[in-house]
């Protein structure tokens, strides 16, 4: 049984319609008449701290109750013409909004207005109508705006480190107030502003959020600030869901928070976990029908906490339990601050975006490239952040003394990696917790070298998959049946079930070698990977284009967008068995031999992490594999990294900037008193399933490995 939880499971996506709101000043349009049809309650989200004669940004939402109570914003309920989607849910799509005398605006545009002088009887006077009946309107007067918050203006920029259950994030800082110009990225995905004043910014990341750690970049007024926020996952399960009278069963409420650093907890920070029995008339819960458990850092050492309780039926039937969390953690400052080239109307220029005499905002000029920087690596908060930082390397370039030295890293680099936990594998038994730990370790380790990796979790869209399968089965190149991902995974799970854990597989029913079963599992993994790749490509496919795209199509797309096409994005599969050609061999692949180990594929942009890294967990196994993957030479998407290569060589006086092959491991036994265990690419085992493979966080890159990562071009580096 699962219950509605207060974090990710209780995060109900709400529909957001950003609209242009204008003042009721002298723009003539056709006369309107009152709307006599049915109306519905929606909300207008207004930020605290709007100031007279300054821009402010607001939004209409279809489900105001989900946002009411959010610190920093106020939701006023208003009535608009009733409109529902095909599922019967209230929606703002198909509605228009305007001032009493202004032009109609479609939902989905900017939400900026200028606050009038103090003393105006009505701050905003709006009219909302159905798009197909724009002259029959419902008036929506807004007579006052929320007062400034007691902590406004913010002394220091800060944001709550825990995403609340309604999914609305709030930043306190100095802003322009024009939410149209503010750029927000959550894990690399663009997110619109929900509300903004000169001191408050609110936004709802929705699908851009991932369980655990999230990177949030805010660009406003010429400054880029990067925050970290953790999105918890709260789940409920029980031994039984239906009870006889006087029968009892155990239930568990599990909080998966991810490893939030101690600094975010503070000395006395806590998270309140509340568990409520929603069936108190028919069942009783141990400890009472509502329990609140304060959780401190010591309760979540590994990033999780599980509460166990008992529920007893007063009468036969089912029962319901709800759980929610409330953060009592202090807001946290950004982890990185840097200056970006301001656009013409940046907040710190002393100017505001131009408005017409009627108070209607004029669109800003196209933002400069610096105003739309995709990612900002984390660093110690400073006013500026150049060069990126210093980092430790093994010197395998100059004197070949192979000592660990500190070198200057002049550039920030970033890349995206797709990851997926295959269902019903050893990695999925803990809800993907061990896989997330591998992800977080890799992200933190590469940040030491100013390489920010955005890990995007693959999520199956079954409606999109149905369209993909229909498209693929009609292609002349693929007339065979195109199985669904669930079917492919079921076949793989069945094959793995016949492979003993950590042992050689038995011979087949006809006496064929056990290796045949391993090769079958490998083939099924490749099919799963290709299906994911095709689905990712199809999600970006434009009708009229050839599908599947050819290699030339992918190159053209990459050249246009400046980023790898989906099918060229490195994919990490957390799986059970992986029988891949990754043994000894040369650059042409001669002499290769397959092994049952975590490894990079030599044929696809694919990394497989096996079940033998789970229990005990092999730290930084994914990190190790990525040190190979990012050096893969056939992924040269960003050939403009040459400047960063030159800067690194010059700054550190590198005299021999040669490459090491991408598959190469840092060797042992040839370095005298030098310890090869300091290299992340050094391995000490040859058996894929013998105990823990301990790659600690203290391991480092070599100079030539870093240069090859730069030159291979999968990461994009921003020249200093």
C-alpha positions in Angstrom: 0.0 0.0 0.0 1.2 3.5 -0.7 -0.2 6.6 0.8 -0.1 10.2 -0.1 3.1 11.6 1.3 4.1 15.1 2.0 7.2 15.2 -0.2 7.5 13.9 -3.7 4.6 11.5 -3.5 2.4 14.3 -2.2 3.6 16.7 -4.9 0.5 17.2 -7.1 1.4 18.8 -10.4 -0.6 22.0 -10.6 -1.4 23.8 -13.8 0.3 27.1 -14.2 -0.7 29.8 -16.6 1.5 32.8 -16.8 -0.3 35.7 -18.4 0.5 39.3 -19.2 -1.3 41.5 -16.6 -1.7 45.1 -17.5 -3.2 48.2 -15.9 -6.6 49.6 -16.7 -5.3 52.6 -18.6 -6.7 54.0 -21.9 -6.3 51.2 -24.5 -9.5 51.0 -26.4 -11.0 47.7 -27.6 -14.4 46.3 -28.4 -17.0 46.7 -25.7 -17.5 43.7 -23.4 -20.6 42.3 -21.7 -20.9 40.2 -18.6 -20.3 36.5 -18.8 -23.4 34.5 -17.8 -22.1 31.0 -17.9 -20.6 28.8 -15.2 -17.5 30.0 -13.3 -14.8 28.2 -11.4 -12.5 29.2 -8.5 -8.8 29.6 -9.5 -6.0 31.6 -7.8 -3.7 34.4 -8.6 -0.3 34.0 -7.1 1.1 37.3 -5.9 4.6 37.8 -4.4 5.3 39.6 -1.2 7.3 42.8 -1.5 5.9 44.5 -4.6 6.9 48.2 -4.6 5.1 51.2 -6.1 6.4 52.1 -9.6 8.4 48.9 -9.8 7.8 45.7 -11.9 6.2 42.7 -10.2 5.3 39.3 -11.6 2.2 37.2 -10.9 0.5 34.0 -12.2 -2.9 32.4 -12.4 -3.1 28.8 -11.2 -6.0 26.3 -11.5 -5.5 24.7 -8.1 -4.8 27.5 -5.5 -5.2 25.3 -2.5 -2.0 23.5 -3.3 0.0 26.8 -3.0 -1.8 28.6 -0.2 0.4 28.9 2.8 3.7 29.0 0.8 6.1 31.4 2.5 6.8 34.5 0.3 3.6 34.5 -1.8 -0.1 35.0 -1.3 -2.8 33.3 -3.3 -6.0 35.2 -3.8 -9.0 33.1 -5.0 -10.9 34.6 -7.9 -13.6 33.4 -10.3 -13.1 32.9 -14.0 -15.2 31.3 -16.7 -15.3 27.5 -16.2 -13.2 25.5 -18.6 -12.2 21.8 -18.3 -9.8 19.5 -20.1 -10.6 16.2 -21.7 -10.3 14.5 -18.3 -12.8 16.9 -16.6 -10.1 18.8 -14.7 -10.2 22.6 -14.3 -7.8 24.2 -16.7 -6.8 27.7 -17.8 -5.9 26.7 -21.3 -8.3 28.2 -23.7 -8.8 31.3 -21.6 -7.7 34.9 -22.2 -7.0 37.7 -19.8 -6.8 41.5 -20.2 -7.2 44.8 -18.4 -10.6 46.5 -18.6 -9.5 48.4 -21.6 -6.5 46.4 -22.8 -5.9 43.9 -25.5 -6.5 40.2 -24.9 -3.5 38.1 -23.8 -3.3 34.3 -24.3 -2.3 32.3 -21.2 1.3 31.3 -21.2 2.9 34.7 -21.7 4.8 36.9 -19.3 3.2 38.0 -16.0 4.8 41.3 -15.4 3.0 44.6 -14.4 4.0 47.9 -12.9 2.7 48.6 -9.4 0.8 51.9 -9.3 1.4 54.7 -6.8 0.4 54.1 -3.2 -3.3 55.0 -2.7 -4.8 53.6 -5.8 -8.2 52.1 -5.0 -7.6 49.1 -7.3 -4.1 47.8 -7.9 -5.1 45.6 -10.9 -8.4 45.4 -12.7 -8.5 42.3 -14.9 -11.1 40.6 -17.1 -11.0 36.9 -18.0 -12.9 35.3 -20.8 -13.0 32.1 -22.8 -10.8 32.4 -25.9 -13.8 31.6 -28.2 -16.0 34.2 -26.5 -13.5 37.0 -25.7 -16.1 39.7 -25.3 -18.0 38.0 -22.5 -15.9 38.6 -19.5 -15.7 38.0 -15.7 -14.1 41.0 -13.8 -11.2 40.1 -11.5 -10.3 43.2 -9.4 -7.2 43.0 -7.2 -7.5 45.8 -4.7 -4.3 45.2 -2.7 -1.0 43.5 -2.9 0.7 41.4 -0.2 2.8 43.5 2.2 6.6 43.0 2.3 7.8 40.0 4.4 9.3 40.9 7.8 12.7 39.9 6.5 12.4 42.0 3.3 14.7 43.1 1.9 16.7 40.0 2.2 20.1 40.6 3.9 21.7 37.7 2.0 20.4 35.6 -0.9 19.0 32.3 0.5 16.6 29.4 -0.3 15.1 26.6 1.7 17.3 23.5 1.3 14.3 21.1 1.4 11.6 21.3 -1.4 8.2 21.6 0.3 5.4 19.2 -0.3 3.6 21.5 -2.8 6.8 21.7 -4.9 7.0 25.5 -4.9 10.6 26.9 -4.3 11.1 30.4 -2.9 14.3 32.4 -3.1 14.8 35.6 -1.0 17.2 38.0 -2.7 17.3 41.3 -4.6 15.5 40.9 -8.0 14.4 43.1 -10.8 10.7 42.0 -10.3 10.4 41.1 -14.0 9.9 37.4 -14.0 10.0 37.3 -17.8 13.7 38.2 -17.8 14.7 35.9 -14.9 16.2 32.6 -16.1 15.7 29.6 -13.8 17.2 26.2 -14.5 16.5 23.1 -12.4 18.9 20.2 -13.2 19.5 21.8 -16.6 15.8 22.2 -17.5 14.2 25.7 -17.9 11.5 26.6 -15.4 9.3 29.7 -15.6 8.9 32.1 -12.7 5.7 31.7 -10.8 5.9 35.1 -9.0 8.6 37.7 -8.5 9.0 41.0 -6.6 12.1 43.0 -5.9 12.8 40.7 -2.9 11.1 37.3 -3.6 11.2 34.8 -6.5 8.9 31.7 -6.5 8.9 28.9 -9.0 7.5 25.4 -9.4 10.1 22.9 -10.9 7.5 20.1 -11.2 9.0 17.3 -13.5 12.4 18.9 -13.5 12.9 17.8 -9.8 14.6 14.6 -9.0 14.6 12.7 -5.7 17.5 13.8 -3.6 19.9 16.5 -4.6 18.9 19.2 -7.2 20.9 21.9 -8.8 19.0 25.2 -9.2 20.5 28.1 -11.2 19.0 31.6 -11.0 20.2 34.3 -13.4 18.8 37.8 -12.7 20.2 41.2 -13.2 23.6 40.1 -14.4 24.3 37.7 -11.6 24.2 33.9 -11.7 23.6 32.1 -8.4 23.5 28.3 -7.9 21.6 26.7 -5.1 21.1 23.2 -3.9 17.8 21.8 -2.8 16.8 18.3 -1.7 13.5 16.8 -2.9 12.4 14.0 -0.4 10.6 10.8 -1.4 8.1 9.6 1.1 6.5 6.2 0.7 4.2 4.0 2.8 3.8 0.2 2.6 2.2 -2.4 4.8 2.2 -6.2 5.1 -1.6 -6.2 4.4 -4.0 -3.6 3.0 -7.3 -5.3 4.1 -7.9 -6.5 7.6 -10.5 -8.6 9.5 -12.0 -7.3 12.7 -9.3 -7.1 15.5 -6.6 -8.1 13.0 -3.3 -6.1 13.1 -0.6 -5.5 10.5 2.7 -3.7 10.4 3.2 -0.6 8.2 6.3 1.4 7.3 6.8 5.0 6.4 10.1 5.5 4.6 11.7 8.9 4.0 14.4 9.0 1.3 16.1 12.3 1.6 19.5 11.7 -0.1 22.7 12.6 1.6 22.2 16.3 2.6 25.5 17.7 4.0 25.7 18.6 7.7 25.9 22.3 6.9 22.3 22.4 5.8 21.1 20.8 9.0 22.8 23.4 11.3 23.2 22.8 15.0 19.5 22.3 15.8 17.8 21.8 12.4 15.0 19.3 12.2 12.5 17.8 9.8 9.1 16.9 11.2 7.5 13.7 10.0 3.8 13.5 10.6 1.9 10.3 10.2 -1.9 10.3 10.3 -4.5 7.6 10.5 -7.2 8.5 8.0 -9.3 5.6 9.0 -9.7 6.4 12.7 -13.3 5.4 12.7 -12.6 1.8 11.6 -9.0 1.2 12.7 -6.5 2.3 15.4 -2.9 3.1 15.0 -0.2 2.4 17.5 1.0 5.6 19.3 -2.2 7.5 18.4 -4.1 8.5 15.3 -1.6 11.3 14.6 2.1 11.1 15.3 4.8 13.7 14.8 8.5 12.5 14.8 11.2 15.1 14.8 14.2 14.0 12.7 17.7 15.3 13.1 20.9 14.7 11.1 21.7 11.7 13.3 18.5 10.0 12.3 19.3 10.1 8.6 23.0 9.2 8.4 22.6 7.3 5.1 19.9 9.7 3.8 16.9 7.6 4.8 14.6 7.1 7.8 12.0 4.4 8.3 9.2 4.6 10.8 7.5 1.2 11.7 4.1 1.1 13.3 1.0 -1.2 13.8 -2.6 -0.6 12.7 -5.5 -2.7 14.1 -8.9 -3.0 12.5 -12.0 -2.1 14.5 -14.1 -3.6 11.8 -13.3 -5.5 8.5 -12.1 -3.5 5.6 -9.3 -1.4 4.2 -7.5 1.4 5.9 -5.7 4.6 4.9 -2.6 6.3 6.3 -1.1 9.6 5.2 2.4 11.0 5.8 3.8 14.5 5.4 7.0 16.3 6.3 7.7 19.9 7.4 11.1 21.4 7.3 12.5 23.4 10.2 15.8 23.9 8.5 17.2 27.4 8.0 17.4 28.9 4.5 20.8 28.3 2.9 22.9 30.7 0.8 23.9 29.9 -2.8 26.9 27.5 -3.3 28.1 29.6 -6.3 27.9 33.2 -7.3 29.3 34.6 -10.5 28.7 37.6 -12.7 27.2 37.2 -16.1 27.2 39.8 -18.9 24.0 41.8 -18.1 21.5 42.5 -20.8 20.5 46.1 -21.6 18.1 46.4 -18.7 19.9 44.5 -15.9 18.8 45.3 -12.4 22.2 46.5 -11.3 22.4 49.0 -14.3 20.0 51.4 -12.6 17.4 50.9 -15.3 14.2 48.9 -15.5 12.7 47.4 -18.7 10.8 50.1 -20.7 7.0 50.3 -20.4 4.5 52.2 -22.6 2.6 55.1 -21.2 -0.3 52.7 -20.5 2.0 50.6 -18.2 2.4 47.7 -20.6 5.9 46.1 -20.5 7.9 46.2 -23.7 9.7 43.0 -24.4 13.4 43.0 -23.5 15.9 42.7 -26.3 17.2 39.1 -26.9 19.2 38.2 -23.8 23.0 37.9 -24.3 24.5 34.4 -24.3 25.8 35.0 -20.8 22.3 35.6 -19.6 21.3 32.1 -20.6 24.2 30.1 -19.3 23.1 26.5 -19.1 24.9 25.3 -15.9 27.0 26.8 -13.2 29.3 24.4 -11.3 29.2 24.6 -7.5 32.0 26.3 -5.7 32.7 28.1 -2.5 30.4 31.2 -2.6 32.3 34.3 -3.7 31.5 37.5 -5.5 33.0 36.2 -8.7 34.3 32.8 -9.6 37.3 32.9 -12.0 39.4 30.9 -12.4 37.3 28.0 -11.4 39.5 26.5 -8.7 42.6 24.4 -8.0 42.5 20.6 -8.0 44.8 17.7 -7.3 46.2 15.7 -10.2 48.8 13.0 -10.7 51.6 14.6 -12.8 52.0 12.2 -15.7 52.9 15.0 -18.2 56.0 17.0 -17.4 58.8 15.1 -15.5 56.7 11.9 -15.2 57.5 12.0 -11.5 53.9 10.8 -10.9 53.5 12.9 -7.8 50.1 14.3 -6.8 50.2 18.0 -7.4 47.8 20.9 -7.2 47.1 22.4 -10.6 44.9 25.4 -11.7 41.7 24.5 -13.5 40.7 27.6 -15.5 37.5 26.5 -17.1 34.1 25.3 -16.0 32.7 22.3 -17.9 29.4 20.6 -18.0 27.6 17.6 -19.5 24.4 15.6 -19.2 24.2 11.9 -18.5 21.0 9.8 -18.7 20.5 7.1 -16.1 18.0 4.3 -15.5 17.6 1.6 -12.9 16.3 -1.5 -14.6 13.2 -2.8 -12.7 13.4 -6.1 -10.8 17.2 -6.0 -10.5 19.3 -5.9 -7.4 19.6 -2.1 -7.9 15.8 -1.7 -7.6 15.3 -3.6 -4.4 16.0 -0.5 -2.2 14.0 1.9 -4.4 17.1 2.9 -6.4 18.9 4.3 -3.3 22.2 2.6 -4.0 22.1 3.9 -7.7 21.4 7.4 -6.5 24.4 7.2 -4.2 26.6 6.2 -7.1 25.1 9.2 -9.0 25.7 11.6 -6.1 29.3 10.4 -5.6 30.1 10.9 -9.3 28.6 14.4 -9.3 30.5 15.5 -6.2 33.8 14.0 -7.4 33.8 15.6 -10.9 32.9 19.0 -9.3 36.3 19.0 -7.8 37.6 19.5 -11.4 34.9 22.0 -12.2 33.0 19.5 -14.3 29.3 19.7 -13.5 27.4 16.6 -14.5 23.6 16.8 -14.8 22.1 13.3 -14.3 18.7 13.1 -16.0 16.7 10.0 -15.0 15.0 8.2 -17.8 11.2 7.9 -17.2 9.0 5.8 -19.4 6.2 7.7 -21.1 3.9 4.9 -22.2 1.8 7.1 -24.4 4.9 8.3 -26.2 6.1 4.7 -26.4 2.9 3.5 -28.1 3.4 6.1 -30.8 7.1 5.1 -31.1 6.2 1.4 -31.6 3.6 2.3 -34.2 6.1 4.4 -36.0 8.8 1.8 -35.9 6.7 -1.1 -37.0 5.7 0.8 -40.1 9.3 1.5 -41.1 10.6 -0.4 -44.1 13.9 -1.0 -42.2 12.2 -2.6 -39.2 9.2 -4.8 -40.1 9.7 -7.1 -37.2 7.7 -6.7 -34.0 8.9 -3.8 -31.9 8.6 -4.9 -28.3 7.7 -2.6 -25.5 10.3 -1.7 -22.9 8.4 -3.7 -20.2 8.5 -6.8 -22.5 12.3 -6.4 -23.1 12.9 -6.0 -19.3 10.8 -9.1 -18.5 12.9 -11.1 -21.0 16.1 -9.9 -19.4 14.9 -10.6 -15.9 14.0 -14.1 -16.9 17.5 -14.7 -18.4 19.3 -13.3 -15.3 17.2 -15.6 -13.1 19.0 -18.6 -14.7 22.5 -17.1 -14.0 23.8 -18.0 -10.5 24.9 -15.0 -8.4 28.7 -14.8 -8.7 29.1 -18.2 -10.3 29.4 -19.6 -13.8 26.1 -20.3 -15.4 25.1 -23.9 -16.0 25.0 -25.5 -19.4 21.9 -25.0 -21.5 19.1 -27.6 -21.9 20.8 -28.9 -25.1 24.3 -28.9 -23.6 25.3 -25.5 -24.9 28.0 -23.7 -22.9 26.8 -21.5 -20.1 28.4 -18.5 -21.8 25.5 -18.6 -24.3 23.2 -17.4 -21.5 25.5 -14.6 -20.6 25.6 -13.5 -24.3 21.8 -13.7 -24.4 21.6 -11.3 -21.4 24.0 -9.0 -23.1 21.9 -8.9 -26.3 18.8 -8.1 -24.2 20.6 -5.2 -22.5 21.6 -3.8 -25.9 17.9 -4.0 -27.0 16.8 -2.2 -23.8 19.4 0.5 -24.5 18.4 0.9 -28.1 14.7 1.2 -27.1 15.6 3.9 -24.6 17.6 5.7 -27.2 14.8 5.5 -29.8 12.3 6.7 -27.2 14.6 9.7 -26.3 15.0 10.5 -30.0 11.3 10.2 -30.7 10.5 12.6 -27.9 12.5 15.2 -29.9 11.3 14.1 -33.3 9.4 16.6 -35.4 6.7 15.2 -37.8 8.0 15.4 -41.3 11.5 14.5 -40.4 13.0 11.1 -41.1 12.7 8.7 -38.2 14.8 7.0 -37.0 17.3 9.8 -37.6 20.4 9.0 -39.6 23.9 9.7 -38.3 23.9 12.8 -40.5 20.6 13.9 -39.1 22.1 13.6 -35.6 25.1 15.6 -36.5 23.0 18.4 -38.0 20.8 18.5 -34.9 23.9 18.7 -32.7 25.4 21.5 -34.8 22.1 23.4 -34.5 21.5 22.9 -30.8 25.1 22.8 -29.6 24.4 19.7 -27.5 24.5 15.9 -28.2 21.4 14.5 -29.8 19.5 12.2 -27.3 20.8 9.0 -28.9 24.4 10.3 -28.4 23.9 11.1 -24.7 25.8 8.7 -22.5 23.4 6.4 -20.8 24.0 4.6 -17.5 22.1 1.4 -16.9 22.0 -0.1 -13.4 21.5 -3.7 -14.2 22.2 -7.3 -12.9 24.5 -9.0 -15.5 26.7 -7.3 -18.1 28.8 -9.5 -20.4 30.6 -6.9 -22.3 33.8 -6.8 -24.5 35.9 -4.7 -22.3 39.0 -6.9 -21.6 42.4 -6.7 -23.1 42.6 -5.4 -26.6 43.9 -2.5 -28.8 42.2 0.6 -30.2 40.7 -1.5 -33.1 39.0 -3.8 -30.7 41.3 -6.8 -31.6 42.0 -9.3 -28.8 39.0 -8.2 -26.7 37.3 -10.6 -24.3 34.0 -10.2 -22.5 33.8 -10.1 -18.7 31.0 -9.9 -16.1 32.1 -6.5 -14.7 30.8 -3.0 -14.6 32.2 -1.3 -17.8 31.8 1.0 -20.8 30.5 -0.5 -24.0 32.9 -0.2 -26.9 30.0 -0.1 -29.4 27.4 2.2 -27.8 27.5 5.3 -25.5 26.5 3.0 -22.7 27.8 2.2 -19.2 26.6 -0.9 -17.4 26.9 -1.1 -13.6 26.3 -4.6 -12.3 24.6 -6.1 -9.3 28.0 -7.0 -7.8 28.6 -3.3 -6.8 25.4 -3.1 -4.6 26.0 -5.2 -1.5 28.5 -4.2 -0.3 28.4 -1.0 -2.2 31.5 -0.3 -4.3 32.1 3.4 -3.8 32.6 5.6 -6.9 32.2 2.7 -9.4 30.2 5.0 -11.7 32.7 7.8 -11.1 35.5 5.4 -12.3 33.5 4.4 -15.5 32.8 8.0 -16.3 36.5 8.8 -16.3 36.7 6.5 -19.3 33.4 7.6 -20.9 34.2 11.3 -20.9 37.5 10.5 -22.8 35.7 8.5 -25.5 37.1 10.1 -28.8 34.1 9.7 -31.0 31.9 12.1 -29.0 33.5 15.3 -30.2 30.4 17.5 -30.0 32.2 20.5 -28.4 35.3 21.2 -30.5 35.5 24.7 -29.1 37.3 23.4 -25.9 40.6 24.2 -27.5 40.9 27.5 -25.5 40.4 25.7 -22.2 43.1 23.1 -23.2 45.5 26.0 -23.9 44.7 27.8 -20.7 45.3 24.7 -18.6 48.6 23.9 -20.4 49.8 27.5 -20.0 48.7 28.0 -16.4 50.3 24.8 -15.2 53.4 24.9 -17.5 52.5 21.5 -19.0 55.3 20.5 -21.4 54.0 17.1 -22.6 50.2 17.3 -23.0 49.8 13.8 -24.6 46.7 11.8 -24.4 46.1 8.5 -22.7 43.7 6.1 -24.5 40.1 6.3 -23.2 40.0 2.7 -22.1 43.4 2.9 -20.4 43.7 2.2 -16.6 46.3 3.8 -14.6 48.9 1.1 -14.3 50.5 -0.4 -11.2 53.9 -1.8 -10.4 56.0 0.7 -12.4 56.1 3.7 -10.2 58.6 2.8 -7.5 57.4 4.5 -4.3 54.4 6.2 -6.0 51.0 4.9 -4.9 48.8 4.0 -7.9 45.8 3.8 -5.6 45.6 7.6 -5.8 44.3 7.3 -9.4 40.6 7.0 -10.0 41.3 5.0 -13.1 43.5 2.4 -11.3 41.8 -0.9 -10.6 43.0 -3.7 -8.3 40.8 -6.6 -9.1 40.2 -8.8 -12.1 37.1 -10.7 -10.8 33.9 -8.9 -11.4 32.1 -10.2 -8.4 34.5 -10.4 -5.5 33.6 -8.1 -2.7 33.7 -4.3 -2.4 35.7 -2.3 -5.0 36.9 0.6 -2.8 37.4 3.7 -4.9 37.6 6.4 -2.3 36.8 10.1 -2.8 40.5 11.0 -2.3 41.4 9.5 -5.7 42.4 11.9 -8.5 42.6 12.4 -12.2 46.0 12.5 -14.0 46.9 15.6 -16.0 46.7 13.7 -19.3 43.3 12.2 -18.4 41.9 15.7 -17.7 43.2 17.0 -21.0 41.7 14.1 -22.9 38.3 14.7 -21.2 38.6 18.3 -22.4 39.7 17.4 -25.9 37.2 14.5 -26.5 34.5 17.1 -26.3 31.6 15.4 -24.6 31.8 18.0 -21.9 31.3 21.6 -22.9 33.8 24.0 -21.4 33.3 27.7 -21.0 36.4 29.5 -21.9 37.7 32.0 -19.2 
